[in-house]
């Protein structure tokens, strides 16, 4: 399974904000994380919408991680940021052309693997994956 760039950027933004624990500008994030400012605008808008961060506009504005977000699990976050978890055509709600659909064990196996993947991520928080800031 591969997570989208959007989810990758979301996790990196949350980790950086969690590490710094201060107001961070988009320019600083773009420089430190090597992510375009345009992508960061999209990511930060969504993270704010989901209640993971606070944003302030203007010359003295920036992003700040909300209290409690550091204790959110990686699974909690990617469930919000990923568009879907369709690992194969048969996972979508669209018509599937697969010959084996009626008796398919592959779909069962993939569902089990996805469940194990999400269960594993449900045991890890943003705090767990945030590198400790060096003094």
PAPABA-32967 format. One record per residue: residue number from 0; residue in three letters; x, y negated, z of N, C-alpha, C in turn. Coordinates in nm, 2 decimals. Layout:
// PAPABA-32967
<site NUM, 'ALA', <X, Y, Z>, <X, Y, Z>, <X, Y, Z>>
...
// end
This chain:
// PAPABA-32967
<site 0, 'UNK', <0.08, 0.12, 0.00>, <0.00, 0.00, 0.00>, <0.09, -0.12, 0.00>>
<site 1, 'UNK', <0.05, -0.22, -0.07>, <0.12, -0.35, -0.08>, <0.03, -0.46, -0.04>>
<site 2, 'UNK', <0.08, -0.54, 0.06>, <0.00, -0.66, 0.10>, <0.02, -0.77, 0.00>>
<site 3, 'UNK', <-0.07, -0.86, -0.01>, <-0.06, -0.97, -0.11>, <0.05, -1.07, -0.05>>
<site 4, 'UNK', <0.10, -1.16, -0.14>, <0.19, -1.26, -0.10>, <0.12, -1.35, 0.00>>
<site 5, 'UNK', <-0.01, -1.38, -0.02>, <-0.08, -1.47, 0.07>, <-0.08, -1.41, 0.21>>
<site 6, 'UNK', <-0.10, -1.29, 0.23>, <-0.09, -1.23, 0.36>, <0.05, -1.23, 0.42>>
<site 7, 'UNK', <0.15, -1.20, 0.33>, <0.29, -1.21, 0.37>, <0.32, -1.35, 0.42>>
<site 8, 'UNK', <0.28, -1.45, 0.34>, <0.31, -1.59, 0.38>, <0.23, -1.63, 0.51>>
<site 9, 'UNK', <0.11, -1.58, 0.53>, <0.04, -1.61, 0.65>, <0.11, -1.55, 0.77>>
<site 10, 'UNK', <0.16, -1.43, 0.76>, <0.23, -1.37, 0.87>, <0.36, -1.45, 0.90>>
<site 11, 'UNK', <0.43, -1.49, 0.80>, <0.55, -1.56, 0.82>, <0.53, -1.70, 0.89>>
<site 12, 'UNK', <0.42, -1.77, 0.84>, <0.38, -1.90, 0.90>, <0.35, -1.88, 1.05>>
<site 13, 'UNK', <0.27, -1.78, 1.08>, <0.23, -1.76, 1.22>, <0.35, -1.72, 1.31>>
<site 14, 'UNK', <0.44, -1.64, 1.25>, <0.57, -1.61, 1.33>, <0.65, -1.73, 1.35>>
<site 15, 'UNK', <0.67, -1.82, 1.25>, <0.75, -1.94, 1.27>, <0.68, -2.03, 1.37>>
<site 16, 'UNK', <0.55, -2.05, 1.35>, <0.48, -2.14, 1.45>, <0.49, -2.09, 1.59>>
<site 17, 'UNK', <0.48, -1.95, 1.60>, <0.49, -1.89, 1.73>, <0.63, -1.90, 1.79>>
<site 18, 'UNK', <0.73, -1.89, 1.71>, <0.87, -1.91, 1.75>, <0.90, -2.05, 1.80>>
<site 19, 'UNK', <0.85, -2.15, 1.73>, <0.88, -2.29, 1.75>, <0.79, -2.35, 1.86>>
<site 20, 'UNK', <0.67, -2.31, 1.87>, <0.57, -2.36, 1.97>, <0.57, -2.51, 1.98>>
<site 21, 'UNK', <0.57, -2.58, 1.86>, <0.56, -2.72, 1.85>, <0.49, -2.76, 1.71>>
<site 22, 'UNK', <0.46, -2.88, 1.70>, <0.40, -2.93, 1.57>, <0.50, -2.91, 1.46>>
<site 23, 'UNK', <0.46, -2.85, 1.35>, <0.56, -2.82, 1.24>, <0.49, -2.88, 1.11>>
<site 24, 'UNK', <0.57, -2.95, 1.04>, <0.52, -3.01, 0.91>, <0.53, -2.91, 0.80>>
<site 25, 'UNK', <0.45, -2.93, 0.70>, <0.45, -2.84, 0.58>, <0.59, -2.85, 0.51>>
<site 26, 'UNK', <0.65, -2.96, 0.51>, <0.79, -2.97, 0.45>, <0.89, -2.89, 0.53>>
<site 27, 'UNK', <0.88, -2.89, 0.66>, <0.97, -2.80, 0.74>, <0.94, -2.65, 0.71>>
<site 28, 'UNK', <0.82, -2.62, 0.71>, <0.78, -2.48, 0.68>, <0.83, -2.44, 0.54>>
<site 29, 'UNK', <0.81, -2.52, 0.44>, <0.85, -2.49, 0.30>, <1.00, -2.47, 0.30>>
<site 30, 'UNK', <1.08, -2.55, 0.37>, <1.22, -2.54, 0.37>, <1.27, -2.41, 0.45>>
<site 31, 'UNK', <1.22, -2.39, 0.56>, <1.26, -2.28, 0.65>, <1.22, -2.15, 0.60>>
<site 32, 'UNK', <1.10, -2.14, 0.54>, <1.05, -2.01, 0.50>, <1.06, -1.99, 0.35>>
<site 33, 'UNK', <1.11, -2.09, 0.28>, <1.14, -2.08, 0.13>, <1.01, -2.04, 0.06>>
<site 34, 'UNK', <0.90, -2.11, 0.09>, <0.77, -2.09, 0.03>, <0.73, -2.23, -0.02>>
<site 35, 'UNK', <0.66, -2.23, -0.14>, <0.62, -2.36, -0.20>, <0.52, -2.43, -0.11>>
<site 36, 'UNK', <0.52, -2.56, -0.11>, <0.43, -2.64, -0.03>, <0.29, -2.61, -0.08>>
<site 37, 'UNK', <0.26, -2.59, -0.21>, <0.13, -2.56, -0.26>, <0.08, -2.43, -0.20>>
<site 38, 'UNK', <0.16, -2.33, -0.19>, <0.12, -2.20, -0.13>, <0.09, -2.22, 0.02>>
<site 39, 'UNK', <0.17, -2.30, 0.09>, <0.16, -2.33, 0.23>, <0.03, -2.40, 0.26>>
<site 40, 'UNK', <-0.01, -2.49, 0.17>, <-0.14, -2.56, 0.19>, <-0.25, -2.47, 0.19>>
<site 41, 'UNK', <-0.25, -2.37, 0.09>, <-0.36, -2.27, 0.08>, <-0.36, -2.18, 0.21>>
<site 42, 'UNK', <-0.24, -2.14, 0.24>, <-0.23, -2.05, 0.36>, <-0.27, -2.12, 0.49>>
<site 43, 'UNK', <-0.23, -2.24, 0.51>, <-0.26, -2.31, 0.63>, <-0.41, -2.35, 0.64>>
<site 44, 'UNK', <-0.47, -2.38, 0.53>, <-0.61, -2.41, 0.53>, <-0.69, -2.28, 0.57>>
<site 45, 'UNK', <-0.65, -2.17, 0.52>, <-0.72, -2.04, 0.56>, <-0.69, -2.01, 0.70>>
<site 46, 'UNK', <-0.57, -2.02, 0.75>, <-0.54, -1.99, 0.89>, <-0.61, -2.08, 0.98>>
<site 47, 'UNK', <-0.63, -2.20, 0.95>, <-0.71, -2.29, 1.03>, <-0.86, -2.25, 1.03>>
<site 48, 'UNK', <-0.91, -2.22, 0.91>, <-1.05, -2.18, 0.90>, <-1.08, -2.05, 0.99>>
<site 49, 'UNK', <-0.98, -1.96, 1.00>, <-1.00, -1.84, 1.08>, <-0.97, -1.87, 1.23>>
<site 50, 'UNK', <-0.92, -1.99, 1.26>, <-0.90, -2.02, 1.40>, <-0.76, -1.98, 1.46>>
<site 51, 'UNK', <-0.67, -1.95, 1.37>, <-0.53, -1.90, 1.41>, <-0.44, -2.02, 1.44>>
<site 52, 'UNK', <-0.46, -2.14, 1.37>, <-0.38, -2.25, 1.39>, <-0.46, -2.38, 1.40>>
<site 53, 'UNK', <-0.40, -2.49, 1.45>, <-0.46, -2.62, 1.44>, <-0.39, -2.70, 1.34>>
<site 54, 'UNK', <-0.45, -2.79, 1.27>, <-0.39, -2.87, 1.18>, <-0.42, -3.02, 1.21>>
<site 55, 'UNK', <-0.33, -3.11, 1.19>, <-0.35, -3.25, 1.20>, <-0.30, -3.32, 1.07>>
<site 56, 'UNK', <-0.37, -3.41, 1.02>, <-0.33, -3.48, 0.90>, <-0.26, -3.61, 0.93>>
<site 57, 'UNK', <-0.20, -3.66, 0.83>, <-0.13, -3.79, 0.84>, <0.02, -3.78, 0.86>>
<site 58, 'UNK', <0.08, -3.90, 0.87>, <0.22, -3.91, 0.88>, <0.28, -3.83, 1.00>>
<site 59, 'UNK', <0.21, -3.82, 1.11>, <0.26, -3.75, 1.23>, <0.19, -3.61, 1.24>>
<site 60, 'UNK', <0.13, -3.57, 1.13>, <0.05, -3.44, 1.13>, <0.14, -3.32, 1.12>>
<site 61, 'UNK', <0.08, -3.21, 1.12>, <0.14, -3.08, 1.10>, <0.06, -2.96, 1.15>>
<site 62, 'UNK', <0.12, -2.85, 1.17>, <0.05, -2.73, 1.21>, <0.10, -2.68, 1.35>>
<site 63, 'UNK', <0.01, -2.62, 1.42>, <0.04, -2.57, 1.55>, <-0.03, -2.44, 1.58>>
<site 64, 'UNK', <0.03, -2.34, 1.63>, <-0.03, -2.22, 1.65>, <-0.13, -2.23, 1.77>>
<site 65, 'UNK', <-0.25, -2.18, 1.76>, <-0.35, -2.19, 1.87>, <-0.32, -2.09, 1.98>>
<site 66, 'UNK', <-0.35, -2.13, 2.10>, <-0.33, -2.04, 2.21>, <-0.41, -1.91, 2.19>>
<site 67, 'UNK', <-0.35, -1.80, 2.21>, <-0.41, -1.67, 2.20>, <-0.38, -1.61, 2.06>>
<site 68, 'UNK', <-0.34, -1.69, 1.97>, <-0.31, -1.63, 1.83>, <-0.19, -1.53, 1.84>>
<site 69, 'UNK', <-0.09, -1.57, 1.93>, <0.03, -1.48, 1.94>, <-0.01, -1.34, 1.99>>
<site 70, 'UNK', <-0.12, -1.33, 2.05>, <-0.16, -1.20, 2.10>, <-0.25, -1.12, 2.01>>
<site 71, 'UNK', <-0.28, -1.19, 1.89>, <-0.36, -1.12, 1.79>, <-0.27, -1.01, 1.72>>
<site 72, 'UNK', <-0.34, -0.90, 1.69>, <-0.26, -0.79, 1.62>, <-0.24, -0.82, 1.47>>
<site 73, 'UNK', <-0.14, -0.76, 1.42>, <-0.12, -0.77, 1.28>, <-0.24, -0.73, 1.20>>
<site 74, 'UNK', <-0.31, -0.62, 1.25>, <-0.43, -0.57, 1.18>, <-0.54, -0.68, 1.18>>
<site 75, 'UNK', <-0.56, -0.75, 1.30>, <-0.66, -0.86, 1.30>, <-0.63, -0.96, 1.20>>
<site 76, 'UNK', <-0.51, -0.99, 1.18>, <-0.47, -1.10, 1.08>, <-0.49, -1.06, 0.94>>
<site 77, 'UNK', <-0.44, -0.94, 0.91>, <-0.45, -0.90, 0.76>, <-0.59, -0.86, 0.72>>
<site 78, 'UNK', <-0.67, -0.82, 0.82>, <-0.82, -0.80, 0.79>, <-0.88, -0.93, 0.74>>
<site 79, 'UNK', <-0.83, -1.04, 0.79>, <-0.88, -1.18, 0.75>, <-0.82, -1.22, 0.62>>
<site 80, 'UNK', <-0.69, -1.20, 0.60>, <-0.62, -1.26, 0.49>, <-0.62, -1.18, 0.36>>
<site 81, 'UNK', <-0.64, -1.05, 0.37>, <-0.64, -0.96, 0.25>, <-0.78, -0.97, 0.19>>
<site 82, 'UNK', <-0.78, -0.97, 0.06>, <-0.91, -0.98, -0.01>, <-0.98, -0.84, -0.01>>
<site 83, 'UNK', <-0.90, -0.74, -0.02>, <-0.96, -0.60, -0.01>, <-0.85, -0.50, 0.02>>
<site 84, 'UNK', <-0.90, -0.38, 0.05>, <-0.81, -0.27, 0.08>, <-0.83, -0.16, -0.02>>
<site 85, 'UNK', <-0.87, -0.20, -0.14>, <-0.89, -0.10, -0.25>, <-0.76, -0.04, -0.29>>
<site 86, 'UNK', <-0.73, 0.08, -0.26>, <-0.61, 0.15, -0.29>, <-0.62, 0.22, -0.43>>
<site 87, 'UNK', <-0.74, 0.24, -0.47>, <-0.76, 0.30, -0.60>, <-0.90, 0.25, -0.65>>
<site 88, 'UNK', <-0.92, 0.28, -0.78>, <-1.05, 0.23, -0.84>, <-1.17, 0.28, -0.77>>
<site 89, 'UNK', <-1.17, 0.40, -0.71>, <-1.29, 0.45, -0.65>, <-1.32, 0.39, -0.51>>
<site 90, 'UNK', <-1.23, 0.30, -0.46>, <-1.25, 0.23, -0.34>, <-1.34, 0.11, -0.36>>
<site 91, 'UNK', <-1.34, 0.06, -0.49>, <-1.42, -0.06, -0.51>, <-1.57, -0.03, -0.53>>
<site 92, 'UNK', <-1.65, -0.13, -0.52>, <-1.79, -0.10, -0.54>, <-1.84, -0.10, -0.68>>
<site 93, 'UNK', <-1.74, -0.13, -0.77>, <-1.77, -0.13, -0.91>, <-1.78, 0.02, -0.96>>
<site 94, 'UNK', <-1.84, 0.04, -1.08>, <-1.85, 0.17, -1.14>, <-1.71, 0.23, -1.16>>
<site 95, 'UNK', <-1.70, 0.35, -1.11>, <-1.57, 0.42, -1.12>, <-1.58, 0.53, -1.23>>
<site 96, 'UNK', <-1.48, 0.53, -1.32>, <-1.47, 0.63, -1.43>, <-1.40, 0.75, -1.40>>
<site 97, 'UNK', <-1.36, 0.78, -1.28>, <-1.28, 0.89, -1.24>, <-1.35, 1.02, -1.26>>
<site 98, 'UNK', <-1.29, 1.12, -1.33>, <-1.35, 1.25, -1.35>, <-1.37, 1.33, -1.22>>
<site 99, 'UNK', <-1.29, 1.30, -1.12>, <-1.29, 1.38, -1.00>, <-1.37, 1.32, -0.89>>
<site 100, 'UNK', <-1.44, 1.21, -0.92>, <-1.51, 1.14, -0.81>, <-1.60, 1.22, -0.72>>
<site 101, 'UNK', <-1.68, 1.31, -0.78>, <-1.78, 1.39, -0.70>, <-1.71, 1.48, -0.60>>
<site 102, 'UNK', <-1.60, 1.54, -0.63>, <-1.53, 1.63, -0.54>, <-1.39, 1.59, -0.50>>
<site 103, 'UNK', <-1.37, 1.46, -0.50>, <-1.23, 1.41, -0.49>, <-1.18, 1.42, -0.34>>
<site 104, 'UNK', <-1.07, 1.49, -0.33>, <-1.00, 1.49, -0.20>, <-0.89, 1.38, -0.19>>
<site 105, 'UNK', <-0.86, 1.32, -0.30>, <-0.76, 1.21, -0.30>, <-0.82, 1.09, -0.23>>
<site 106, 'UNK', <-0.94, 1.06, -0.25>, <-1.00, 0.94, -0.19>, <-1.01, 0.96, -0.04>>
<site 107, 'UNK', <-1.04, 1.08, 0.01>, <-1.04, 1.12, 0.15>, <-0.90, 1.10, 0.21>>
<site 108, 'UNK', <-0.80, 1.15, 0.14>, <-0.66, 1.14, 0.18>, <-0.62, 0.99, 0.19>>
<site 109, 'UNK', <-0.65, 0.91, 0.09>, <-0.61, 0.77, 0.09>, <-0.68, 0.70, 0.20>>
<site 110, 'UNK', <-0.81, 0.73, 0.23>, <-0.88, 0.66, 0.34>, <-0.82, 0.69, 0.47>>
<site 111, 'UNK', <-0.77, 0.82, 0.49>, <-0.71, 0.86, 0.61>, <-0.57, 0.78, 0.62>>
<site 112, 'UNK', <-0.50, 0.77, 0.52>, <-0.37, 0.70, 0.52>, <-0.39, 0.55, 0.55>>
<site 113, 'UNK', <-0.50, 0.49, 0.49>, <-0.53, 0.35, 0.52>, <-0.56, 0.33, 0.67>>
<site 114, 'UNK', <-0.64, 0.42, 0.72>, <-0.68, 0.42, 0.86>, <-0.56, 0.43, 0.95>>
<site 115, 'UNK', <-0.46, 0.52, 0.92>, <-0.34, 0.53, 1.00>, <-0.26, 0.41, 0.99>>
<site 116, 'UNK', <-0.25, 0.35, 0.87>, <-0.18, 0.22, 0.85>, <-0.24, 0.11, 0.94>>
<site 117, 'UNK', <-0.37, 0.10, 0.93>, <-0.43, -0.01, 1.01>, <-0.42, 0.02, 1.16>>
<site 118, 'UNK', <-0.44, 0.15, 1.20>, <-0.42, 0.18, 1.34>, <-0.28, 0.15, 1.40>>
<site 119, 'UNK', <-0.18, 0.17, 1.31>, <-0.05, 0.13, 1.35>, <-0.03, -0.02, 1.37>>
<site 120, 'UNK', <-0.09, -0.09, 1.28>, <-0.08, -0.24, 1.28>, <-0.16, -0.30, 1.40>>
<site 121, 'UNK', <-0.26, -0.22, 1.44>, <-0.34, -0.27, 1.55>, <-0.27, -0.26, 1.69>>
<site 122, 'UNK', <-0.15, -0.20, 1.69>, <-0.07, -0.18, 1.81>, <0.03, -0.29, 1.82>>
<site 123, 'UNK', <0.05, -0.37, 1.72>, <0.15, -0.47, 1.72>, <0.10, -0.61, 1.70>>
<site 124, 'UNK', <0.14, -0.70, 1.79>, <0.10, -0.84, 1.79>, <0.20, -0.93, 1.72>>
<site 125, 'UNK', <0.15, -1.06, 1.69>, <0.24, -1.16, 1.64>, <0.36, -1.18, 1.74>>
<site 126, 'UNK', <0.33, -1.18, 1.87>, <0.44, -1.19, 1.96>, <0.55, -1.08, 1.95>>
<site 127, 'UNK', <0.50, -0.96, 1.92>, <0.59, -0.84, 1.90>, <0.68, -0.86, 1.79>>
<site 128, 'UNK', <0.64, -0.92, 1.68>, <0.72, -0.93, 1.56>, <0.79, -1.07, 1.54>>
<site 129, 'UNK', <0.77, -1.16, 1.63>, <0.83, -1.29, 1.62>, <0.97, -1.28, 1.68>>
<site 130, 'UNK', <1.07, -1.31, 1.61>, <1.21, -1.31, 1.66>, <1.22, -1.42, 1.77>>
<site 131, 'UNK', <1.29, -1.38, 1.88>, <1.31, -1.48, 1.99>, <1.40, -1.59, 1.94>>
<site 132, 'UNK', <1.37, -1.71, 1.98>, <1.44, -1.83, 1.94>, <1.58, -1.83, 2.02>>
<site 133, 'UNK', <1.68, -1.85, 1.95>, <1.82, -1.86, 2.01>, <1.83, -1.99, 2.08>>
<site 134, 'UNK', <1.90, -1.99, 2.19>, <1.92, -2.11, 2.27>, <2.03, -2.20, 2.21>>
// end
